[in-house]
Amino acid sequence: MADPKARLAELQQLKSSRGLTIAEWYEVSAILKVLGAVDQAAEAERRAGALLAKQIPPEQPAAPAQATSYQPRGTGLNREILPPGCVSMLLGAALAFYFVLVFDTSVEVPRSNYFGYSYGGGRVNNIGLMQDQMIGIVVGLALLFGGFLMRLLRGSRAADRSR
């Protein structure tokens, strides 16, 4: 905006000749706020709001709802790309792989010296970690088997629908 006073004078001329649009009334309000005439700016916003209210048609009462058959909407997830059975199988395989080949059940034992003899040192298996490993493997295999069943049953249901 180059000169607010010049633009305000231009808008005043438009107001006397044809009237102002809603956007022009809001522009007048912004210019008046910049110039410090807050009361006049509020009046300009009130006039813009009144013009806007005239343009919006009154709300019509809603038509009564028509009886339709229920059709659930999708979740937005395309189940053909990666069905839940495949997700379960992948998650189960990854979990089982981790607990069988990566998970470490041993812990470090400190080395102690007593009367010239060395005791301990190295690593020993921890029963609690071995139990965690077993539970992880069982859960992974359960997910893998459950995903396989979901894929298997989904295929038989699709065959039943096509008959």
C-alpha positions as CSV (number, residue, x, y, z in Angstrom):
1,M,0.0,0.0,0.0
2,A,1.7,3.1,-1.2
3,D,-0.2,5.9,0.5
4,P,-3.1,5.0,2.8
5,K,-4.7,8.4,2.7
6,A,-4.8,8.5,-1.1
7,R,-6.3,5.0,-1.2
8,L,-8.9,6.0,1.4
9,A,-9.8,9.1,-0.7
10,E,-10.2,6.9,-3.8
11,L,-12.4,4.5,-1.9
12,Q,-14.5,7.4,-0.6
13,Q,-15.1,8.5,-4.3
14,L,-16.1,4.9,-5.1
15,K,-18.5,4.9,-2.2
16,S,-20.3,8.0,-3.4
17,S,-20.5,6.9,-7.0
18,R,-21.4,3.2,-6.9
19,G,-21.1,1.9,-3.3
20,L,-18.4,-0.3,-2.0
21,T,-18.1,-4.1,-2.2
22,I,-17.5,-6.2,0.9
23,A,-13.7,-6.5,0.2
24,E,-13.5,-2.7,-0.3
25,W,-15.2,-2.1,3.1
26,Y,-12.7,-4.4,4.7
27,E,-9.9,-2.5,3.0
28,V,-11.4,0.8,4.4
29,S,-11.4,-0.8,7.8
30,A,-7.7,-1.9,7.5
31,I,-6.7,1.6,6.3
32,L,-8.6,3.3,9.1
33,K,-6.9,1.0,11.7
34,V,-3.5,1.9,10.3
35,L,-4.4,5.6,10.5
36,G,-5.6,5.2,14.1
37,A,-9.3,5.7,13.6
38,V,-10.4,2.6,15.4
39,D,-14.1,3.6,15.8
40,Q,-14.5,4.4,12.1
41,A,-12.7,1.1,11.3
42,A,-15.3,-0.8,13.4
43,E,-18.1,0.9,11.6
44,A,-16.6,-0.1,8.2
45,E,-16.3,-3.7,9.4
46,R,-20.0,-3.6,10.6
47,R,-21.1,-2.4,7.1
48,A,-19.0,-5.1,5.4
49,G,-20.7,-7.7,7.7
50,A,-24.1,-6.3,6.9
51,L,-23.4,-6.6,3.2
52,L,-22.2,-10.1,3.7
53,A,-25.3,-11.1,5.6
54,K,-27.5,-9.8,2.8
55,Q,-25.6,-12.0,0.3
56,I,-26.0,-15.2,2.3
57,P,-29.5,-16.7,1.7
58,P,-31.4,-17.7,4.8
59,E,-31.1,-21.4,5.7
60,Q,-33.8,-23.7,4.4
61,P,-35.1,-26.4,6.6
62,A,-33.4,-29.7,6.0
63,A,-35.3,-32.2,3.9
64,P,-36.4,-35.3,5.8
65,A,-33.9,-38.1,5.6
66,Q,-34.5,-40.8,3.0
67,A,-34.3,-44.4,4.1
68,T,-31.3,-46.0,2.5
69,S,-29.5,-49.2,2.9
70,Y,-26.5,-49.1,5.2
71,Q,-23.2,-49.2,3.4
72,P,-20.2,-48.7,5.6
73,R,-17.6,-46.3,4.4
74,G,-14.0,-47.3,4.0
75,T,-11.4,-46.3,6.5
76,G,-9.3,-44.5,3.8
77,L,-6.9,-47.4,3.8
78,N,-6.7,-49.4,0.6
79,R,-6.9,-53.0,1.9
80,E,-5.9,-54.4,-1.5
81,I,-2.4,-52.8,-1.2
82,L,-1.5,-54.5,2.1
83,P,-4.3,-56.6,3.7
84,P,-4.3,-57.1,7.5
85,G,-3.3,-60.7,7.1
86,C,-0.1,-59.7,5.3
87,V,0.6,-57.1,7.9
88,S,0.2,-59.7,10.7
89,M,2.4,-62.2,8.8
90,L,5.2,-59.6,8.2
91,L,5.1,-58.4,11.8
92,G,5.1,-62.0,13.2
93,A,8.0,-63.0,10.9
94,A,10.0,-59.9,11.9
95,L,9.4,-60.5,15.6
96,A,10.3,-64.2,15.4
97,F,13.4,-63.4,13.4
98,Y,14.5,-60.8,16.0
99,F,14.0,-63.1,19.0
100,V,15.6,-66.2,17.4
101,L,18.6,-64.6,15.7
102,V,19.3,-61.2,17.3
103,F,18.1,-61.2,20.9
104,D,20.9,-61.8,23.4
105,T,20.1,-63.8,26.5
106,S,23.5,-63.6,28.1
107,V,24.8,-61.1,30.7
108,E,28.4,-60.0,31.6
109,V,29.8,-61.4,34.9
110,P,32.5,-59.4,36.6
111,R,35.9,-61.0,37.3
112,S,36.9,-61.3,40.9
113,N,40.3,-62.2,42.4
114,Y,40.5,-64.0,45.8
115,F,43.8,-65.2,47.3
116,G,45.5,-65.3,43.9
117,Y,42.7,-67.1,42.1
118,S,40.5,-65.6,39.5
119,Y,36.8,-66.2,39.5
120,G,34.0,-65.3,37.2
121,G,34.3,-63.2,34.1
122,G,32.8,-63.9,30.7
123,R,29.1,-64.2,30.0
124,V,26.4,-66.4,31.4
125,N,22.8,-67.1,30.3
126,N,20.1,-65.1,32.1
127,I,16.9,-67.1,32.8
128,G,14.7,-64.0,32.7
129,L,16.1,-63.0,29.3
130,M,15.7,-66.5,28.0
131,Q,12.0,-66.4,29.1
132,D,11.6,-63.0,27.3
133,Q,13.1,-64.6,24.2
134,M,10.7,-67.6,24.4
135,I,7.7,-65.3,24.8
136,G,8.8,-63.1,21.8
137,I,9.2,-66.2,19.6
138,V,5.8,-67.5,20.6
139,V,4.1,-64.2,20.0
140,G,5.9,-63.8,16.6
141,L,4.8,-67.3,15.5
142,A,1.3,-66.7,16.7
143,L,1.1,-63.5,14.6
144,L,2.6,-65.3,11.6
145,F,0.1,-68.2,11.9
146,G,-2.8,-65.8,12.5
147,G,-2.0,-63.7,9.4
148,F,-1.7,-66.9,7.4
149,L,-5.2,-68.0,8.6
150,M,-6.6,-64.5,7.8
151,R,-5.3,-64.7,4.3
152,L,-6.5,-68.3,3.9
153,L,-10.1,-67.5,5.2
154,R,-10.2,-64.3,3.1
155,G,-9.6,-66.3,0.0
156,S,-12.4,-68.8,0.8
157,R,-14.8,-66.0,1.6
158,A,-14.1,-64.3,-1.8
159,A,-14.8,-67.6,-3.5
160,D,-18.1,-68.0,-1.7
161,R,-19.2,-64.5,-2.8
162,S,-18.5,-65.2,-6.5
163,R,-20.9,-68.2,-6.5
